[in-house]
Amino acid sequence: MQVMKNIYVLFIIFLTLSLTMNAQEKSSELPYFEIPNAPESYSQGAIVARMVDGLGFRYFWATEGLRAEDLEFKPSAEARTSEETIDHILGLSNVILNSALHKVNEGLDSSGMRFEQKRKLTLTNLKSAADIFRKSDDLSEFTVVFKGKDGNSEYPFWNQINGPIADAIWHCGQVISFRRSSGNPYNSKASMFMGKLRD
């Protein structure tokens, strides 16, 4: 009887380790499991790209392993849920990417998307934008343009930095705070300073 219990316990441990490793392998296929290597020289584009990379890394680990109860959590009746905050970050990532692509922002409807799709699209948006910015020597070409009823509104890249980029970083902090409150803290081995998992 004891031998069977030991075998069962070993099986459960093996299964748990296998699932954890498999989940980590799938997660590492998404952008920003780690921050890309820093460029050898500083340029306008490289600096902004690194800011977006930092955002991507924070978002990756803020949203990694979120459960349904985490997504539904909100600290008060007036606050957004974690998932509503994630929807907002997705919208911000779309604004960042549209600026990089010289596209007009017309809004993004994420209502039919599952959390995993939103997460992947957000990370992909950020990586695509960072890769474009990284190659640029003149950020002034990346204006932010919003479509409106009475025509388009255009803003300089400065607004991109203090607007969508900074706002998305702010909201990543909220997701981390909310998930702690719902009993599922983020992986503490994720070093925001180093941009990778600690050993």
C-alpha positions in Angstrom: 0.0 0.0 0.0 2.8 2.4 0.9 4.6 1.6 -2.3 1.5 2.5 -4.3 1.2 5.8 -2.5 4.9 6.6 -3.2 4.4 5.7 -6.9 1.3 7.9 -7.0 3.1 10.9 -5.4 6.1 10.5 -7.8 3.7 10.4 -10.7 2.0 13.6 -9.6 5.3 15.3 -9.1 6.5 14.2 -12.6 3.2 15.3 -14.2 3.4 18.7 -12.5 7.0 19.3 -13.6 6.2 18.2 -17.1 3.2 20.6 -17.3 5.2 23.5 -15.8 8.1 22.9 -18.3 5.7 22.7 -21.2 4.0 25.9 -20.1 7.3 27.6 -19.9 8.4 26.4 -23.3 5.1 27.7 -24.8 5.5 31.0 -23.0 9.1 31.4 -24.1 7.9 31.3 -27.7 6.1 34.6 -27.2 8.1 37.8 -27.4 9.6 39.2 -24.2 10.2 36.1 -22.1 13.5 38.0 -21.9 14.5 41.5 -23.1 16.6 41.4 -26.3 20.3 42.2 -26.0 21.1 45.8 -25.8 22.6 47.5 -28.8 26.2 48.5 -28.7 25.5 52.2 -29.3 22.9 54.7 -28.3 20.5 56.3 -30.8 17.1 57.8 -30.7 15.5 54.7 -32.0 17.5 52.3 -29.9 16.5 54.1 -26.7 12.8 54.2 -27.4 12.9 50.6 -28.6 14.5 49.7 -25.2 11.7 51.4 -23.4 9.1 49.4 -25.4 11.2 46.2 -24.7 11.0 47.0 -21.0 7.3 47.5 -21.3 7.0 44.2 -23.1 9.0 42.3 -20.5 6.9 43.8 -17.7 3.7 42.9 -19.5 4.9 39.3 -20.2 5.5 38.6 -16.5 2.5 40.7 -15.3 0.2 38.5 -17.4 2.0 35.1 -17.2 -0.1 32.4 -15.5 -3.2 34.6 -14.9 -6.2 32.6 -13.9 -9.9 33.3 -14.5 -10.3 34.6 -11.0 -7.3 36.9 -11.5 -8.8 38.3 -14.7 -12.1 39.0 -12.9 -10.6 40.7 -9.9 -11.0 44.4 -9.2 -10.1 46.2 -6.0 -13.4 48.2 -5.8 -16.7 48.5 -7.5 -15.5 51.6 -9.4 -12.2 50.1 -10.6 -11.5 48.1 -13.8 -11.0 44.4 -13.6 -7.6 43.0 -14.5 -9.0 41.9 -17.8 -10.4 45.3 -18.6 -7.0 46.7 -17.7 -5.4 44.2 -20.1 -7.9 45.3 -22.8 -6.7 48.9 -22.3 -3.0 47.9 -22.5 -3.8 46.0 -25.8 -5.4 49.3 -27.1 -2.3 51.2 -26.1 0.0 48.7 -27.8 -2.0 49.1 -30.9 -1.5 52.9 -30.8 2.3 52.4 -30.3 2.4 50.0 -33.3 0.3 52.2 -35.5 2.7 55.1 -34.9 5.6 52.9 -36.0 3.6 51.8 -39.1 2.5 55.4 -39.9 -1.1 54.2 -39.6 -4.1 56.2 -38.3 -5.7 54.9 -35.1 -9.3 54.0 -35.6 -9.9 52.0 -32.4 -9.6 48.3 -31.7 -12.4 46.0 -30.8 -11.1 43.1 -28.6 -14.5 42.1 -27.3 -14.5 38.7 -29.1 -11.0 37.8 -28.1 -9.9 35.4 -25.4 -7.3 36.4 -22.9 -4.5 34.3 -24.5 -5.2 36.0 -27.9 -5.1 39.5 -26.3 -1.8 38.7 -24.5 -0.2 37.4 -27.7 -1.3 40.3 -29.8 -0.1 42.8 -27.2 3.3 41.3 -27.0 3.5 41.0 -30.8 2.4 44.6 -31.2 5.1 45.8 -28.8 7.9 43.7 -30.4 7.0 44.8 -33.9 7.0 48.5 -32.9 10.3 48.2 -31.0 11.9 46.5 -34.0 10.8 49.4 -36.2 11.9 52.1 -33.8 15.2 50.4 -33.2 16.2 51.0 -36.8 15.3 54.7 -36.9 17.5 57.7 -36.5 14.6 60.2 -36.6 11.7 59.6 -34.3 9.9 62.7 -35.5 8.6 60.7 -38.4 6.5 58.5 -36.0 3.6 60.8 -35.2 0.5 59.6 -33.4 -2.6 60.1 -35.5 -6.2 59.5 -34.3 -9.2 59.4 -36.6 -12.1 61.6 -35.4 -15.5 62.7 -36.6 -14.2 66.0 -37.8 -10.9 64.8 -39.3 -7.7 63.4 -38.0 -5.8 64.7 -34.9 -2.0 64.4 -35.2 0.5 64.5 -32.3 4.4 64.4 -32.2 6.3 61.4 -31.0 6.8 63.1 -27.6 3.2 62.3 -26.9 3.9 58.7 -27.6 6.5 58.5 -24.8 4.5 60.3 -22.1 1.2 58.9 -23.4 0.7 55.3 -24.5 4.2 53.9 -23.6 4.2 55.4 -20.0 0.5 54.7 -19.6 1.0 51.0 -20.5 3.9 50.6 -18.0 1.7 52.2 -15.4 -1.1 49.7 -16.1 1.3 46.7 -16.0 1.9 47.7 -12.4 -1.8 47.6 -11.8 -2.1 44.1 -13.2 0.7 43.0 -10.9 -0.9 44.6 -7.9 -4.3 43.1 -8.7 -3.0 39.6 -9.2 -1.2 39.8 -5.8 -4.5 40.8 -4.3 -6.3 37.9 -6.0 -3.7 35.5 -4.5 -1.5 34.8 -7.5 1.7 36.9 -7.4 3.9 37.1 -10.5 7.1 35.2 -10.8 9.5 36.9 -8.5 12.5 35.5 -10.4 11.6 37.9 -13.3 14.2 40.7 -12.8 13.0 44.0 -14.2 16.5 45.4 -13.9 18.3 42.6 -15.8 15.4 41.8 -18.2 15.5 38.1 -17.6 14.7 35.4 -15.1 17.1 35.0 -12.2 18.7 31.6 -11.8 
